[in-house]
């Protein structure tokens, strides 16, 4: 039987000593950003958008075709890299893997809402069309997430172990660039080829279309990885001041 005295309700936690402690506020903020961006990405992944380019690229063409979740999902890497730099590898892996389980809660809540009888059939149909997650997209996004996010943390800290606390830009760009490549390859391959072939969900896309879709997505994600580096420096610097 434990002899430890019970603590008074409301006195524990990261804000016990200082209610505006920067490290604690940043931890809560980054986790919130990660989870919100991830849930948004899960809900918007089914919509495919097309962004015009100022000039045509080989293979990709004059437009970049990508899931509507691309920007929201890119924010998860920004949040996880900031969190990894500030709080370490183990803490970041906990956030990533708990958030992976939270994906299923999001899906369960969406599916239960879709299954519930609606008062207005037109609104119910529109709601199901907009939010009804396709099996192939769900399978591709979940597998891509769990592999790429854990790879991102691994590469980030592998570089940090070798270079020390300097060159934050290198580990941010290298970890995000390599993990986004994995994410894109897995998502496109599973959602638009493997799932249609193995599960019979829709028709698999031709190889040329898959290549253009994947390359276009990756180029945009790579640009975002470079552009978010100053933001990572700002966040980390603000917390460590």
VENMO-V819558 format. One record per pair of residues at least 24 apart in sequence whose C-alpha atoms are under 10 Angstrom apart, sorted by sequence separation. I is the first residue (numbers start at 1). J is the second residue. D is the distance in Angstrom with one decimal. If there is no record, write none. Layout:
[[I | J | D] [I | J | D]]
This chain:
[[44 | 68 | 5.4] [45 | 69 | 4.7] [107 | 131 | 9.9] [151 | 175 | 7.7] [152 | 176 | 6.0] [155 | 179 | 8.5] [43 | 68 | 9.2] [44 | 69 | 5.1] [45 | 70 | 7.8] [107 | 132 | 9.4] [151 | 176 | 9.1] [152 | 177 | 8.7] [154 | 179 | 9.7] [185 | 210 | 9.4] [188 | 213 | 7.5] [189 | 214 | 8.6] [41 | 67 | 8.9] [42 | 68 | 9.7] [43 | 69 | 7.8] [44 | 70 | 8.8] [107 | 133 | 8.0] [149 | 175 | 9.5] [152 | 178 | 7.4] [153 | 179 | 9.0] [185 | 211 | 9.3] [188 | 214 | 6.2] [41 | 68 | 7.6] [42 | 69 | 7.1] [45 | 72 | 9.6] [148 | 175 | 9.6] [149 | 176 | 8.9] [151 | 178 | 8.2] [152 | 179 | 5.2] [187 | 214 | 8.7] [188 | 215 | 10.0] [40 | 68 | 9.6] [41 | 69 | 4.3] [44 | 72 | 8.8] [45 | 73 | 9.3] [148 | 176 | 8.9] [151 | 179 | 6.0] [152 | 180 | 8.4] [185 | 213 | 9.9] [186 | 214 | 9.5] [40 | 69 | 7.1] [41 | 70 | 7.2] [44 | 73 | 9.9] [150 | 179 | 8.4] [151 | 180 | 9.5] [184 | 213 | 9.2] [185 | 214 | 6.5] [188 | 217 | 9.4] [39 | 69 | 9.6] [41 | 71 | 8.1] [42 | 72 | 9.1] [148 | 178 | 8.4] [149 | 179 | 6.8] [152 | 182 | 9.7] [184 | 214 | 6.0] [185 | 215 | 8.9] [38 | 69 | 8.8] [40 | 71 | 9.7] [41 | 72 | 5.4] [42 | 73 | 8.6] [107 | 138 | 8.9] [148 | 179 | 4.8] [149 | 180 | 8.7] [151 | 182 | 8.6] [183 | 214 | 9.8] [184 | 215 | 8.3] [37 | 69 | 8.9] [40 | 72 | 6.4] [41 | 73 | 5.5] [147 | 179 | 8.2] [148 | 180 | 6.7] [151 | 183 | 9.7] [184 | 216 | 9.7] [185 | 217 | 9.7] [39 | 72 | 8.7] [40 | 73 | 8.0] [41 | 74 | 9.2] [148 | 181 | 8.3] [149 | 182 | 9.4] [181 | 214 | 8.8] [184 | 217 | 7.0] [185 | 218 | 8.8] [37 | 71 | 8.7] [38 | 72 | 6.8] [39 | 73 | 9.0] [41 | 75 | 9.6] [104 | 138 | 10.0] [145 | 179 | 9.5] [148 | 182 | 5.8] [149 | 183 | 8.3] [181 | 215 | 9.1] [184 | 218 | 6.4] [37 | 72 | 4.9] [38 | 73 | 6.0] [41 | 76 | 9.4] [103 | 138 | 9.8] [144 | 179 | 9.4] [145 | 180 | 9.7] [147 | 182 | 7.6] [148 | 183 | 5.2] [183 | 218 | 8.9] [36 | 72 | 8.6] [37 | 73 | 6.1] [38 | 74 | 9.2] [144 | 180 | 9.2] [147 | 183 | 7.4] [148 | 184 | 9.0] [181 | 217 | 9.2] [182 | 218 | 9.5] [36 | 73 | 9.8] [37 | 74 | 8.3] [38 | 75 | 8.3] [145 | 182 | 9.3] [146 | 183 | 9.0] [180 | 217 | 9.3] [181 | 218 | 6.3] [184 | 221 | 9.1] [34 | 72 | 9.3] [37 | 75 | 6.3] [38 | 76 | 6.5] [104 | 142 | 9.3] [144 | 182 | 7.2] [145 | 183 | 6.6] [148 | 186 | 8.9] [180 | 218 | 6.8] [181 | 219 | 9.3] [33 | 72 | 9.7] [34 | 73 | 8.8] [36 | 75 | 9.5] [37 | 76 | 6.1] [38 | 77 | 10.0] [103 | 142 | 8.0] [144 | 183 | 4.7] [145 | 184 | 9.8] [147 | 186 | 8.7] [180 | 219 | 9.7] [34 | 74 | 9.8] [35 | 75 | 9.9] [36 | 76 | 8.8] [37 | 77 | 9.8] [143 | 183 | 8.5] [144 | 184 | 7.4] [181 | 221 | 8.7] [34 | 75 | 7.0] [35 | 76 | 7.8] [101 | 142 | 9.9] [142 | 183 | 9.9] [144 | 185 | 8.1] [145 | 186 | 9.0] [177 | 218 | 8.5] [180 | 221 | 6.8] [181 | 222 | 8.7] [33 | 75 | 7.7] [34 | 76 | 4.8] [37 | 79 | 9.3] [100 | 142 | 7.7] [141 | 183 | 8.2] [144 | 186 | 5.3] [145 | 187 | 8.5] [177 | 219 | 9.6] [180 | 222 | 7.6] [33 | 76 | 7.3] [34 | 77 | 8.0] [100 | 143 | 9.8] [140 | 183 | 9.1] [141 | 184 | 9.3] [143 | 186 | 7.2] [144 | 187 | 5.4] [34 | 78 | 8.4] [35 | 79 | 9.4] [140 | 184 | 9.5] [142 | 186 | 9.7] [143 | 187 | 7.4] [144 | 188 | 9.1] [177 | 221 | 7.7] [178 | 222 | 9.2] [31 | 76 | 9.3] [33 | 78 | 9.3] [34 | 79 | 5.6] [100 | 145 | 7.7] [101 | 146 | 10.0] [140 | 185 | 9.7] [141 | 186 | 8.1] [142 | 187 | 8.4] [144 | 189 | 9.7] [176 | 221 | 8.7] [177 | 222 | 5.8] [180 | 225 | 8.9] [30 | 76 | 9.1] [33 | 79 | 6.6] [34 | 80 | 7.0] [100 | 146 | 6.8] [140 | 186 | 6.6] [141 | 187 | 5.5] [144 | 190 | 8.7] [176 | 222 | 7.9] [177 | 223 | 9.2] [32 | 79 | 9.0] [33 | 80 | 9.4] [99 | 146 | 9.7] [139 | 186 | 9.9] [140 | 187 | 4.4] [141 | 188 | 8.9] [143 | 190 | 8.5] [144 | 191 | 9.9] [177 | 224 | 9.5] [30 | 78 | 9.0] [31 | 79 | 7.3] [97 | 145 | 9.7] [139 | 187 | 8.2] [140 | 188 | 7.1] [143 | 191 | 9.9] [174 | 222 | 9.9] [176 | 224 | 9.5] [177 | 225 | 6.7] [30 | 79 | 5.4] [31 | 80 | 8.2] [34 | 83 | 9.6] [96 | 145 | 9.0] [97 | 146 | 7.4] [100 | 149 | 9.7] [138 | 187 | 9.3] [140 | 189 | 7.6] [141 | 190 | 8.5] [173 | 222 | 8.3] [176 | 225 | 6.2] [177 | 226 | 8.7] [29 | 79 | 9.0] [30 | 80 | 7.6] [96 | 146 | 7.9] [137 | 187 | 7.7] [140 | 190 | 4.9] [141 | 191 | 7.6] [173 | 223 | 9.9] [175 | 225 | 9.3] [176 | 226 | 9.0] [30 | 81 | 9.7] [136 | 187 | 9.3] [137 | 188 | 8.9] [139 | 190 | 7.1] [140 | 191 | 4.7] [173 | 224 | 9.6] [174 | 225 | 8.9] [27 | 79 | 9.8] [30 | 82 | 7.6] [31 | 83 | 8.0] [97 | 149 | 8.9] [136 | 188 | 9.8] [138 | 190 | 9.6] [139 | 191 | 6.7] [140 | 192 | 8.4] [173 | 225 | 5.8] [174 | 226 | 9.6] [30 | 83 | 6.6] [96 | 149 | 6.9] [97 | 150 | 8.4] [137 | 190 | 8.0] [138 | 191 | 7.7] [140 | 193 | 9.8] [172 | 225 | 7.7] [173 | 226 | 6.2] [29 | 83 | 9.8] [96 | 150 | 7.4] [136 | 190 | 7.0] [137 | 191 | 4.9] [140 | 194 | 8.9] [172 | 226 | 8.5] [173 | 227 | 9.4] [27 | 82 | 9.4] [28 | 83 | 10.0] [136 | 191 | 4.6] [137 | 192 | 7.9] [139 | 194 | 9.9] [140 | 195 | 7.9] [173 | 228 | 8.9] [26 | 82 | 9.3] [27 | 83 | 7.0] [93 | 149 | 8.5] [135 | 191 | 8.3] [136 | 192 | 7.1] [139 | 195 | 7.6] [169 | 225 | 10.0] [170 | 226 | 10.0] [172 | 228 | 8.9] [173 | 229 | 7.2] [26 | 83 | 8.4] [92 | 149 | 9.7] [93 | 150 | 6.8] [96 | 153 | 9.3] [134 | 191 | 9.1] [136 | 193 | 8.9] [169 | 226 | 8.6] [172 | 229 | 6.7] [92 | 150 | 9.0] [136 | 194 | 8.5] [137 | 195 | 8.6] [171 | 229 | 9.9] [27 | 86 | 8.5] [93 | 152 | 9.9] [136 | 195 | 5.3] [169 | 228 | 9.7] [170 | 229 | 9.2] [26 | 86 | 9.1] [27 | 87 | 8.1] [35 | 95 | 8.9] [39 | 99 | 9.0] [43 | 103 | 10.0] [93 | 153 | 7.2] [135 | 195 | 8.1] [136 | 196 | 7.0] [169 | 229 | 6.1] [172 | 232 | 8.0] [31 | 92 | 9.3] [34 | 95 | 8.6] [35 | 96 | 9.0] [38 | 99 | 7.9] [39 | 100 | 10.0] [42 | 103 | 7.5] [89 | 150 | 9.8] [92 | 153 | 7.3] [93 | 154 | 9.2] [135 | 196 | 9.5] [168 | 229 | 8.5] [169 | 230 | 8.2] [172 | 233 | 9.7] [34 | 96 | 8.6] [38 | 100 | 8.9] [42 | 104 | 10.0] [23 | 86 | 8.2] [35 | 98 | 9.6] [36 | 99 | 9.9] [39 | 102 | 8.4] [43 | 106 | 8.6] [90 | 153 | 9.1] [136 | 199 | 8.2] [169 | 232 | 8.4] [23 | 87 | 9.0] [31 | 95 | 7.1] [35 | 99 | 6.4] [38 | 102 | 9.3] [39 | 103 | 6.8] [42 | 106 | 8.1] [43 | 107 | 8.6] [89 | 153 | 6.5] [135 | 199 | 8.9] [136 | 200 | 9.3] [137 | 201 | 9.8] [168 | 232 | 8.5] [169 | 233 | 8.0] [30 | 95 | 10.0] [31 | 96 | 9.3] [34 | 99 | 8.2] [35 | 100 | 9.3] [38 | 103 | 7.9] [42 | 107 | 8.2] [88 | 153 | 9.2] [89 | 154 | 7.7] [136 | 201 | 6.4] [168 | 233 | 7.7] [39 | 105 | 9.8] [40 | 106 | 9.8] [135 | 201 | 7.2] [136 | 202 | 8.3] [35 | 102 | 8.3] [39 | 106 | 6.9] [43 | 110 | 8.8] [89 | 156 | 8.6] [134 | 201 | 8.4] [135 | 202 | 9.7] [31 | 99 | 9.2] [35 | 103 | 9.1] [38 | 106 | 9.9] [39 | 107 | 9.2] [81 | 149 | 10.0] [84 | 152 | 9.7] [85 | 153 | 9.7] [89 | 157 | 6.7] [134 | 202 | 9.6] [168 | 236 | 9.7] [80 | 149 | 8.3] [84 | 153 | 7.0] [88 | 157 | 8.1] [89 | 158 | 9.9] [67 | 137 | 9.8] [83 | 153 | 9.9] [84 | 154 | 10.0] [77 | 148 | 9.6] [81 | 152 | 8.1] [85 | 156 | 8.4] [69 | 141 | 10.0] [73 | 145 | 9.3] [77 | 149 | 7.6] [80 | 152 | 8.5] [81 | 153 | 7.5] [84 | 156 | 7.8] [85 | 157 | 8.4] [76 | 149 | 8.7] [80 | 153 | 7.8] [84 | 157 | 7.9] [77 | 152 | 7.9] [81 | 156 | 7.5] [85 | 160 | 8.8] [77 | 153 | 9.5] [80 | 156 | 10.0] [81 | 157 | 9.8] [85 | 165 | 8.7] [46 | 129 | 9.9] [47 | 130 | 8.3] [85 | 168 | 8.3] [46 | 130 | 8.4] [47 | 131 | 9.6] [46 | 131 | 8.2] [44 | 130 | 8.6] [45 | 131 | 9.6] [46 | 132 | 8.5] [47 | 133 | 9.9] [82 | 168 | 9.9] [85 | 171 | 9.6] [43 | 130 | 8.8] [44 | 131 | 7.8] [46 | 133 | 6.6] [81 | 168 | 9.6] [85 | 172 | 9.2] [43 | 131 | 6.4] [45 | 133 | 8.2] [46 | 134 | 6.9] [84 | 172 | 9.9] [42 | 131 | 9.6] [43 | 132 | 8.6] [44 | 133 | 8.9] [45 | 134 | 9.2] [46 | 135 | 9.9] [43 | 133 | 7.4] [46 | 136 | 9.5] [47 | 137 | 10.0] [81 | 171 | 8.7] [82 | 172 | 8.7] [42 | 133 | 8.4] [46 | 137 | 6.5] [81 | 172 | 6.4] [45 | 137 | 7.0] [46 | 138 | 8.7] [80 | 172 | 9.9] [81 | 173 | 9.6] [45 | 138 | 8.3] [78 | 172 | 8.4] [81 | 175 | 8.5] [42 | 137 | 9.1] [43 | 138 | 9.7] [77 | 172 | 9.0] [81 | 176 | 8.2] [42 | 138 | 7.7] [45 | 141 | 8.0] [80 | 176 | 9.8] [77 | 175 | 9.1] [78 | 176 | 8.4] [42 | 141 | 7.6] [77 | 176 | 6.6] [41 | 141 | 9.1] [42 | 142 | 8.8] [77 | 177 | 9.9] [74 | 176 | 9.0] [77 | 179 | 9.0] [77 | 180 | 8.8] [74 | 180 | 8.6] [38 | 145 | 9.4] [73 | 180 | 9.9] [70 | 184 | 10.0] [66 | 184 | 9.9] [67 | 188 | 9.8] [66 | 188 | 9.6] [66 | 212 | 10.0] [67 | 213 | 9.6] [74 | 220 | 9.8] [78 | 224 | 9.4] [65 | 212 | 8.1] [66 | 213 | 6.6] [70 | 217 | 7.8] [74 | 221 | 6.9] [78 | 225 | 7.9] [82 | 229 | 9.8] [85 | 232 | 9.1] [60 | 208 | 9.6] [64 | 212 | 8.3] [65 | 213 | 5.8] [66 | 214 | 8.1] [70 | 218 | 9.8] [73 | 221 | 9.4] [74 | 222 | 9.6] [77 | 225 | 8.3] [81 | 229 | 9.7] [59 | 208 | 8.0] [60 | 209 | 8.9] [63 | 212 | 9.8] [64 | 213 | 7.4] [65 | 214 | 8.6] [66 | 215 | 9.7] [71 | 220 | 9.3] [75 | 224 | 9.1] [82 | 231 | 9.0] [83 | 232 | 9.5] [86 | 235 | 9.5] [59 | 209 | 8.9] [63 | 213 | 9.9] [64 | 214 | 9.5] [65 | 215 | 9.4] [66 | 216 | 7.3] [67 | 217 | 8.2] [70 | 220 | 8.7] [71 | 221 | 8.2] [74 | 224 | 7.2] [75 | 225 | 9.5] [78 | 228 | 6.8] [82 | 232 | 5.8] [86 | 236 | 6.8] [60 | 211 | 8.0] [61 | 212 | 7.8] [64 | 215 | 8.7] [65 | 216 | 6.4] [66 | 217 | 5.5] [70 | 221 | 7.6] [74 | 225 | 7.8] [77 | 228 | 9.4] [78 | 229 | 8.2] [81 | 232 | 7.5] [82 | 233 | 8.3] [85 | 236 | 7.4] [86 | 237 | 9.8] [59 | 211 | 7.5] [60 | 212 | 4.6] [64 | 216 | 5.0] [65 | 217 | 6.8] [66 | 218 | 9.2] [80 | 232 | 10.0] [82 | 234 | 9.6] [83 | 235 | 9.6] [59 | 212 | 5.5] [60 | 213 | 7.2] [63 | 216 | 8.1] [64 | 217 | 6.8] [71 | 224 | 8.4] [75 | 228 | 8.8] [78 | 231 | 8.2] [79 | 232 | 8.3] [82 | 235 | 7.0] [83 | 236 | 8.7] [86 | 239 | 8.2] [58 | 212 | 8.9] [59 | 213 | 9.1] [60 | 214 | 8.8] [64 | 218 | 9.7] [66 | 220 | 9.0] [70 | 224 | 10.0] [74 | 228 | 9.3] [78 | 232 | 6.9] [82 | 236 | 6.4] [86 | 240 | 8.4] [57 | 212 | 9.9] [60 | 215 | 6.6] [61 | 216 | 8.7] [64 | 219 | 8.8] [65 | 220 | 9.9] [81 | 236 | 9.8] [59 | 215 | 7.9] [60 | 216 | 5.6] [64 | 220 | 8.0] [79 | 235 | 9.6] [58 | 215 | 10.0] [59 | 216 | 8.6] [60 | 217 | 9.3] [57 | 216 | 9.1] [60 | 219 | 9.6] [51 | 216 | 9.8] [50 | 216 | 10.0] [51 | 220 | 10.0] [30 | 235 | 9.7] [26 | 235 | 8.3] [26 | 236 | 9.1] [26 | 238 | 9.3] [27 | 239 | 9.7] [23 | 236 | 9.8] [26 | 239 | 6.9] [25 | 239 | 9.0] [23 | 238 | 9.5] [24 | 239 | 9.3] [22 | 238 | 8.2] [23 | 239 | 5.9] [22 | 239 | 5.6] [23 | 240 | 7.9] [21 | 239 | 9.2] [22 | 240 | 8.2] [22 | 241 | 9.1]]
